[in-house]
Amino acid sequence: MGKIPTIEFIPRPVDGDNPDSLRLRLLQDCTDVAFNLEERLDMKIGRLELSSRGEWVVYDPVARAFSKYTGQVNMKGIGKVNASGPRHIGEFEFYDPRAAADYLAMPRRIDKMEHRIEEIFKLLNEKNQTLTKE
């Protein structure tokens, strides 16, 4: 519609555990679509550019429950919590894959901390019992 027409590709979500591989897969998908459009419609599409930062999504019932009462919440520089349509599953959307990985590792870290705290209390109780006997 303007002096320089543009086209935007919004690729489908992909699953995986390597952020670089995921980015390459999405770029390849968009490149394939651009090539097919050029061939079918006899048009020229220039170099593809990233128009927005990627989101690393963790689907979570906590996000769904949270969003039900608060709506979408944006955390500047980190991501957002929402339950967007059409399925309203609930997700934490992180801008950095390391933040998503930290969130997924959180239950294990909490479990380790609880065990360490229990060990500390046991050691303190043993120390107190030893001191009271002396």
FENDA-V972607 format. One record per residue. N is the residue number from 1. RES is the residue in one letter. SS is DSSP state (H for helix, E for strand, L for the rest). PSI is psi in radians with two decimals (NA if undefined). Layout:
n=N res=RES ss=SS psi=PSI
n=N res=RES ss=SS psi=PSI
//
This chain:
n=1 res=M ss=L psi=-0.38
n=2 res=G ss=L psi=-2.86
n=3 res=K ss=L psi=-0.63
n=4 res=I ss=L psi=1.71
n=5 res=P ss=L psi=2.53
n=6 res=T ss=L psi=2.82
n=7 res=I ss=L psi=2.47
n=8 res=E ss=L psi=2.30
n=9 res=F ss=L psi=2.26
n=10 res=I ss=L psi=1.71
n=11 res=P ss=L psi=2.77
n=12 res=R ss=L psi=2.72
n=13 res=P ss=L psi=2.62
n=14 res=V ss=L psi=2.65
n=15 res=D ss=L psi=2.60
n=16 res=G ss=L psi=-3.14
n=17 res=D ss=L psi=0.10
n=18 res=N ss=L psi=1.88
n=19 res=P ss=H psi=-0.69
n=20 res=D ss=H psi=-0.74
n=21 res=S ss=H psi=-0.71
n=22 res=L ss=H psi=-0.76
n=23 res=R ss=H psi=-0.76
n=24 res=L ss=H psi=-0.70
n=25 res=R ss=H psi=-0.75
n=26 res=L ss=H psi=-0.72
n=27 res=L ss=H psi=-0.73
n=28 res=Q ss=H psi=-0.74
n=29 res=D ss=H psi=-0.81
n=30 res=C ss=H psi=-0.68
n=31 res=T ss=H psi=-0.73
n=32 res=D ss=H psi=-0.74
n=33 res=V ss=H psi=-0.77
n=34 res=A ss=H psi=-0.78
n=35 res=F ss=H psi=-0.80
n=36 res=N ss=H psi=-0.72
n=37 res=L ss=H psi=-0.75
n=38 res=E ss=H psi=-0.74
n=39 res=E ss=H psi=-0.84
n=40 res=R ss=H psi=-0.69
n=41 res=L ss=H psi=0.10
n=42 res=D ss=L psi=0.94
n=43 res=M ss=L psi=2.89
n=44 res=K ss=L psi=2.14
n=45 res=I ss=L psi=2.22
n=46 res=G ss=L psi=-2.88
n=47 res=R ss=L psi=2.36
n=48 res=L ss=L psi=2.47
n=49 res=E ss=L psi=2.55
n=50 res=L ss=L psi=2.14
n=51 res=S ss=L psi=-0.33
n=52 res=S ss=L psi=2.80
n=53 res=R ss=L psi=2.63
n=54 res=G ss=L psi=2.82
n=55 res=E ss=L psi=2.32
n=56 res=W ss=E psi=1.91
n=57 res=V ss=E psi=2.36
n=58 res=V ss=E psi=1.95
n=59 res=Y ss=E psi=2.33
n=60 res=D ss=L psi=2.30
n=61 res=P ss=H psi=-0.44
n=62 res=V ss=H psi=-0.74
n=63 res=A ss=H psi=-0.66
n=64 res=R ss=H psi=-0.83
n=65 res=A ss=H psi=-0.75
n=66 res=F ss=H psi=-0.81
n=67 res=S ss=H psi=-0.50
n=68 res=K ss=H psi=-0.62
n=69 res=Y ss=H psi=-0.42
n=70 res=T ss=H psi=-0.22
n=71 res=G ss=L psi=-2.82
n=72 res=Q ss=L psi=2.39
n=73 res=V ss=E psi=2.21
n=74 res=N ss=E psi=2.32
n=75 res=M ss=E psi=1.85
n=76 res=K ss=L psi=2.20
n=77 res=G ss=L psi=-0.19
n=78 res=I ss=L psi=-0.92
n=79 res=G ss=E psi=-2.63
n=80 res=K ss=E psi=2.80
n=81 res=V ss=E psi=2.22
n=82 res=N ss=E psi=3.08
n=83 res=A ss=L psi=1.16
n=84 res=S ss=L psi=2.70
n=85 res=G ss=L psi=2.93
n=86 res=P ss=L psi=-0.30
n=87 res=R ss=L psi=-0.33
n=88 res=H ss=L psi=0.78
n=89 res=I ss=L psi=-0.75
n=90 res=G ss=L psi=2.14
n=91 res=E ss=E psi=2.64
n=92 res=F ss=E psi=2.15
n=93 res=E ss=E psi=1.96
n=94 res=F ss=E psi=2.54
n=95 res=Y ss=L psi=-0.28
n=96 res=D ss=L psi=2.23
n=97 res=P ss=H psi=-0.44
n=98 res=R ss=H psi=-0.60
n=99 res=A ss=H psi=-0.68
n=100 res=A ss=H psi=-0.74
n=101 res=A ss=H psi=-0.70
n=102 res=D ss=H psi=-0.74
n=103 res=Y ss=H psi=-0.74
n=104 res=L ss=H psi=-0.52
n=105 res=A ss=H psi=-0.17
n=106 res=M ss=H psi=-0.82
n=107 res=P ss=H psi=-0.68
n=108 res=R ss=H psi=-0.72
n=109 res=R ss=H psi=-0.72
n=110 res=I ss=H psi=-0.73
n=111 res=D ss=H psi=-0.76
n=112 res=K ss=H psi=-0.73
n=113 res=M ss=H psi=-0.72
n=114 res=E ss=H psi=-0.75
n=115 res=H ss=H psi=-0.71
n=116 res=R ss=H psi=-0.70
n=117 res=I ss=H psi=-0.74
n=118 res=E ss=H psi=-0.74
n=119 res=E ss=H psi=-0.71
n=120 res=I ss=H psi=-0.76
n=121 res=F ss=H psi=-0.70
n=122 res=K ss=H psi=-0.80
n=123 res=L ss=H psi=-0.72
n=124 res=L ss=H psi=-0.73
n=125 res=N ss=H psi=-0.75
n=126 res=E ss=H psi=-0.73
n=127 res=K ss=H psi=-0.74
n=128 res=N ss=H psi=-0.71
n=129 res=Q ss=H psi=-0.66
n=130 res=T ss=H psi=-0.74
n=131 res=L ss=H psi=-0.66
n=132 res=T ss=H psi=-0.47
n=133 res=K ss=H psi=-0.49
n=134 res=E ss=L psi=NA
//
